């Protein structure tokens, strides 16, 4: 491929119509900045990109991308993405969906695309609210959240997208915060290179209906102590002073102070291995939360497994070797045929 793409090559001429301050702006910018890198890394022509969405604020994203696009209906983005990839494996499919769009009405499609390991890239915008329909609670809203449809607080526990993905035997899961553009670019590039279903949970802020949804970890004043950025091959260290780390303790994880009480050193701290198929450890990392533990960001899991679209392609190729009918024309010309005059 001779052409060198830039961010502007992936920007459409449409006015971006999200509310000022919405976290979706930052995720869009990260994607537009990542795709030129993906094109260079994987030698992709621009014509290979398709952006798919369902319904919701985040689902406006295809209009703002200068690529092929498909704006679907509520909850069906994953089904559409599946059809596109299986019908034309040459395409690289990117899906934008919200926590309500993907995990409520679209939940069944979502988990089965992950289970089948279809080679699509799913960006899950998680603002813990239904924004487009004006502030109803979603499958990821916190327990007790007061919203338009729960004026006295929700009485149900939320989904944890990481648990859902890994429970469905997902091969790739990553998490980012809208304001961390560089990290989100890294995540998207890694997702594109992954052969299989890549799920990227983007923690986004809805300034109108759920402002401060992730403030407890996204606020710059606390972010370094409340989050840990995981990178394959690097020690699991965090904190403003880079003096805290994660170690295995019995059957779980423990936060320790390096050089502090207990005599823990850097050698005791776990090294992140996203490529080892250790679903138990990856699940623990994805689920970390609470006053002691940081929230894990970055690529948490990136392992290899056969993909559904490759399986379909190979099966068709095998059948064609011995089949009398190899295409639609063969079918239409088989058996008794006649002309209507």
PESULFEN-V716481 format. One record per backbone hydrogen bond with DSSP energy under -0.5 kcal/mol. CO is the residue of the C=O (numbers start at 1). NH is the residue of the N-H. If there is no record, write none. Layout:
CO;NH
CO;NH
//
This chain:
3;5
6;9
7;10
8;11
10;12
10;66
15;17
19;22
22;25
23;26
23;27
24;28
25;29
26;30
27;31
28;32
29;33
30;34
31;35
32;36
33;37
34;38
35;39
36;40
37;41
38;42
39;43
39;44
45;48
46;49
48;92
49;68
50;52
50;94
51;70
52;96
53;72
57;60
58;61
60;63
60;64
61;64
62;65
64;12
65;67
68;51
70;53
70;72
73;76
76;80
77;81
78;82
79;83
80;84
81;85
82;86
83;87
84;88
88;91
91;93
92;50
93;121
94;52
95;97
95;123
96;54
97;125
98;102
99;103
100;104
100;105
100;106
101;106
104;107
106;110
107;111
108;112
109;113
110;114
111;115
112;116
113;117
113;118
114;117
116;308
117;308
118;120
120;122
120;198
121;95
121;123
122;124
122;200
123;97
123;125
124;126
124;202
125;99
125;127
126;204
129;131
130;135
130;136
131;134
135;148
136;130
138;141
139;159
142;145
145;147
145;154
147;150
150;147
150;153
154;144
159;161
160;163
160;164
161;165
162;166
163;167
164;168
165;170
166;169
171;303
172;199
173;300
173;301
174;201
175;298
176;203
177;180
179;181
180;184
181;185
182;186
183;187
184;188
185;189
186;190
187;191
188;192
189;193
190;194
194;196
196;198
197;172
197;199
198;122
198;200
199;174
199;201
200;124
200;202
201;176
201;203
202;126
202;204
203;178
205;23
205;207
206;210
210;206
210;213
212;215
214;217
214;218
215;219
219;222
219;223
222;225
222;226
223;227
224;239
226;295
228;230
228;297
230;299
231;234
234;272
235;237
236;246
238;244
239;242
243;258
244;238
245;256
246;270
247;254
249;252
252;249
254;247
256;245
256;258
257;260
260;263
264;259
265;268
265;269
266;269
270;236
272;233
274;302
276;278
277;279
278;282
279;283
280;284
281;285
282;286
283;287
284;288
285;288
285;296
295;228
297;230
298;175
298;300
301;173
307;311
308;312
309;313
310;314
311;315
312;316
313;317
314;318
315;319
316;320
317;321
318;321
318;322
319;322
319;323
324;326
327;331
328;332
329;333
331;334
339;341
//
